Amino acid sequence: MTITPGNSSGEIDVSDFDLMDLPADYVPNAHSYFAALRQASPIHRNRDGSYILTRYDDLVTAYRDPRVWSSDKKAAFGPKFGTSPLFEHHTTSLVFVDPPDHTRIRKLFQSAFTRKSLAALEPRIHALVDGYLDELADGGEMEFVSGFSFRLPVEIVCDMLGVPTSDRLLIREWALSILGALEPVMTDQQFQDGCAAVDNFKAYLRDRVKERKANPDGGRDGEILTALIEAEEEGEKLTEIELLHQCIFLLNAGHETSTNMISHGAHEMLRHPGEIEKLRADATLIDSMVEEVLRFQAPIQINNRRALHDTKLSGTAIPAGSVVHLMIGAANLDPAQFPDPECFDITRRPNRHLSFGLGIHICAGNALARMEAKIAFAKLFQRFPNLRLVAPAALSDRIRFREVTELKVAI
């Protein structure tokens, strides 16, 4: 499946649109479906009673009020996962819990993302990127996902948790299985693979934690496993189960979204060579370039919330207990917020996209993701101004994550 540039005509009939039964052309033409939903049915009801939200202001409302819009997934994941390892993981991870547990865990988790910790990682990011670009120079071409955009964030997040290089492909397979279970529709095989991945991940991390407790000074610069083990707030530490699942969450979220961000960024820039020239002429545009990549191709396309009380969104009554699907990709292209939203413009300011979320659940690793992207793109396009696409990017059929599976480039 290759990316087909979307349009905003709104001519698609979305009267029967359902997130659990998507049309075959949805993924490559997601932008067109977003436009049609925003215009014809911005608070769109699925057949299961859940709602799809596509307008920027409605997503902001849901993100900003956790007293009404819950992130807790026990009610939603109970029927889906039962009492399985997947249920344990996805209801313990920071992103899927509400205050007061969220407040406590986030404070402990955030202590591992200090400026000092991130600064310690920066030389490593530079070295890794330089190495990948040397390989591209030597080979003349590269499959960019496996050769660059996957390797960089997975190396960094594994460094952060003390995972040896030899185990990193194994970690990737577990992560894909666990995150794959979050898709709206899941097969029996995906469920079994996801449960096995959680169990294997926990056993693996228990060994890493045991090693680090025995040798707390043995980590490399930027490693945060010790910080997570020792983090304490008002006398409280993470329980063992909380620690293991926050580590799994960090490993999964820390590389999945960054991989997709870097893949899409390279693809969009190569589709728009004029933007590469802008960046080469003015290196200070790197910040706004990264933000535009995040807006235009949101690495995570869907978040979810559940209404704790009867409420309204843009005048539409939403009963208590209803699940809403926050379509981040659609909100990031809302013309009410972003002028000429289908135009990829690295000079765009302001650019208040929602790709890292908003409110209390804003992505804890957003500063690290931005640092990786800025170093990667700045070096890539300065070193290889004539980099070109061999073929359009190939997309997976996943809908929660905007995943590039293959991107061939050449110099």
N, C-alpha and C positions, 0 to 999 in steps of 0.2 A: 504494500500500500504506500503510495507516495503522496506528498503534500500537494494539494491543489489550492492555490490562493483563493480565499473566500471572497464573497461580495456581500454588500449590505442591501440588496434589492428588496429583501423581505417577501419575495414572491413564493417561497416555499410554503405549502399548506401544513400548518402545525396543529390543526384542530384535533388530530388523533395522536399527537406526539406523546411518547411515553418513554421515560428513562430506562424502564425495565425491558423494553422491546424496541430498540433503536433501529432506524432505517439503515440499510447496508452502507450507504454513503455518508453516514454521519461524521466519522472521524476526519476524513480528508476535507470535508466541507463544513466543519464545525462553525466557522465564522458566519456562514450563510444561515445556518440554523439558529445561531445566537441572535442574529439580526431579526429574523422572522419572529422568534419568541418574544424579544423585547418589544416589538411593534404590535403584534397581534395578541399575545397572551403573556404579559410579563410576570404574572403570578399564576403559573400554569399547573393545573392539578393532574397528577398521574392517576392511573386506574386504581392504585393501592391506597389512594387518599393523601399521599404526600404531595408536596408542592415544589415546583421548580422556580427559583428566583433568578432573574437575568438582569435586573436594573441595578445600577451602582448604588443608588440611595437605599434600596431595600436591603442589599447586603450589608451596607454600613450600619443600618439600624439593627440588624441581627447580631452583627459582630460586637456592637458597643453596649449591649444590654444583656449580660449573662444572667441577670435576675429573671428575665423572661425566656431567653433563648439558651437552652442548656447544651453543653458539649458532652455531657455524660452519656455513654453509649450502652449502659447496661440494659435498658429497655429495648433498644433497637437490636443489640447483638445477641441477647438471650435466645430469641427464636432462631436466629441465623447460625450461632455457634454452639448453643447449648452450654455445657459446663466444660468445654474443651480448652486446650492450651491457647487457642486463638482468642477465646473469650477472655481468659486471664490476661493475656498481653494487651489486647485492644481496649480493655477497661481499666488498665493500670497505667498505661502510657500517659505522659503529661498532657498530650493534646486532647485526650478523651476523658478528662476528669474536670469536675467543677470545684469552685471554692467550697469549703476551706482547704480540702486536700490539694487542689491545684495551687493555691497560694503557697502552701508549705513546700510542696515538691518543687515548684518553680524556683523559689528562693534558693533551695539547696542545689538544684540543677544549674541555675544561672551562675552560681559561684565558680563553676568550672569554666565559664566563658568570660573571664576577666580580660581586660586590655593586655595585661602582661602575658596571659596564656596565648592570646591570639597573635601578639607581636612575636612570640617565640616560634610560631608556625610560619611566619612570612618568609624567612630565608629558605625554608624547606619547599614552599610553594614555588618560589623563583627557580630553585634548582630542578625541581621536577618538570616544570614547564620548559625550561631550557633543554632538558634531556629529550623530551618528546619532540621538540622542534628540531633538534639535531637528527633524530630518527627520520623525520619528514624530509629534511634536507638530503639525507643520505639516500633515501628510497625514492624520492621524487613524487611519491603519492602515499596516501594513508587512508585507511578506513577510520574515520575520525572518532567515532564513538568508542571503539575498542582501543584505539591507539592514543587517545587523548582525553576526551570528555568523561569517560568512565574512570580512567586510571587516576586522574588528578584528585577528585574528591574522595574516592575510595582509599587512596593512599593516605590522604590527610586524616580522614576520620578514623582509619585503622591505627595510624600513628597515635592519635589522641587517646585510644583505648588500649594501646600496647599490643595490637594484633600483629603477629609476624607476617612478613610478605608471603610466605608459603601458604598461608591460610586465606588469602584475600579473595580468591575466586569462589571458595567455599562460602564465605560470608555473603557474596553477591547472590548466590543461588538461594540461600536462606532468606535473604531480604526480599527477593522477587516473590518468593512463595508466600511470605507473610503479608506483604503489601497487596499482592494479587487477590487475597481474600477480601479486600475492601471494595472490590468492584461491585456495582449494584447486583450483578448476576454472577453466581459462583457455581462451578461444577463440583461434583463429589470428589473428583481427583484433586481439584484445587484446595478443597477443604482438608483432605488427608495430607497433602503436601505441606499446607500451611501449618497444621498441627505438629507434624514431624519437625518442621523447621524451627518452631518455637522451642520444642523440647531439646533439640540439638543445640540451638543457640544458647539456651540457659545452661546446659551442661558445659558447653565450651567456655562461657563467661565465668562460671563458678571456678574453673581452673585458673582463669586469668586473675580473678579477684584474689584467690588463694595465694597465687604467686606474688601479687603486688603487696598484699598484707604482710607476707613474709619478708619482702624486700621493698619497702616503701620508697627508697631512694633510687630504685633501679630503672625508673622511667626516663625516656628521652625528653628533651625540651619540648614543651607544648603538650605533653601527655597529661590527660585530665582524669584518668581512672583513679589515681590516688586522691585527687580533689573530691571526686564524687563519693569515694569511700569515707573520707574524713569530714565531708561537709556537714555542718551542724547549725541549726537555727533554734535559739531558745531551748537548748538542751535536747532537741530532737534530731535524729539522723534518719536517712532513708532506711527502711527495712530491707532485708535481703531481696525479697520479691520486687520491691520498688526499685532497688538499685539495678537488678538484672534487667528489668523491663525498660528502665530509662536508658540503659546501655544499648539494648536492642533498638530502641526508638532512635537513639542518636546515630547508630550505625546505619539504620535503614533510611531515616529522613536526611541524614547528613550527606549521603552520597546520591540518593535517587533524584532529588530535586535539582541538585547542582549539576549532575550529569546532563539532565534534560535542558537546563538553562544554558550550559555551555554548547551543547549540540545545536539547539535552536539559534543561539546567538551567531555561531559560525555560519549556519545555513542562511539566516536572514541577511546577514551582512554580505554574503556572497551572492545572494539574489538581488542585492541593492548595492552595486559597486560604488555608486556615488557616495554612499554613507561611509565606505572605507576611505575614500579620498578626504572626506570631512574629518575623520578621525586622525588620519595621517597628518593633515594640515594643522590640526589643533588637538594636541594630546589631552588637553583639559576636558575634552568631551567624553572621556572614558566613563565618567560617573553617569552622565545622562544616557550614554549608550547602553550601559548595563541595565538601567531602569527601563529603557524602552524595550529591550529584549524581554525583560520580565513582564512588562505589560502586554506586549504583542503576542507572546506565546507563553502563557502562564504555565509553569512546570506542573503545578497542581491545579487541576481544572475544577474540582468540586470539593467543597466542605459541607458539613451537615450540622444542623441544629434541631432541637426538639422544643416545642413551645410548652413551657411549664404552666402557663395560664392562657385563658382565652385572650386573644389580642387581635390587632389589626396591622396590616401592612399596606400602605398606599390605599387605604379605604376598604381593603378586602379582609373579611373576618377570617381568622385562623383559629380553629378550636384548640383547646389545651390537648397536649399529647401529639399534635401533628408534627411530622418531620418535614423540614424544608431542606432542599438541596441548593446550596449557594454556588451558583455557576460563576466562578471567578473569571474564567475566560470570557464570558459574556459581559460581565460588569466592566472588565478592563477595556472593552470596545464600545462602551455606552457613549453615544454622541452627546448626551446631556452633560457628561463629565469631561470627555476628551474630544476636542475639535478634530475633525477629519480622522476618526479613529482607525480606519483601515490603512492609513498612511504610516509606514514604518519610518520614523523620523528621530534620529539619535540626538537632535537638538531640542527635543520636546521638553518644555518646562512651563508650568509645573507638571508633575507626573505622579499623581497620588494613586498608583495602581494598588490592587489588593492581593498581589501574588504572595506576599508573606502574611496575609491575614491582617487583623486589626484588633485592637483592644487587648484584653488580658491574655489571649492566646496567640498574639503575634509571634511569628517564628523566632525561637530563642537563638537560632544559629544564623540569623540573617546577616550579621556583620561578617561572619566567616565566609558565607556564600558570596557576598559582594566582593570581598577581598580576593577570593579565588578567581572570580570572573574578571575583575579589573586587571589582575596580573596576566591572566591567560589571554585575554583579547588584546591588550596593549602590546604584548610581545608577539603574538601571532601575526597581527596585521602590520606591525612595523617591520618585522623580519621578512614577511612574504607578501608584499603588496600585490603580486600577481597570482596569488592563490586562486584556484578556480574550482567549481563544482564539476565532478565527473558525471554525476546524476543527481536528481532531486532527492531530498531526504526521504527515507522510508519510515513510516510510522507503524507502531503496534496498534492493535485494535482495542487497547485499554482506553477507558474514557475518564477515569479519575485522574490519571497521570498522563500528561502529553509527552509520550515517550518516543524518541527517535531511536530506531533499531539499527539503522545503517546510514552512513553519510560518507561518501567517497569524495576525497578532494585530491588535487594535484597541484604541483608548482611548475 
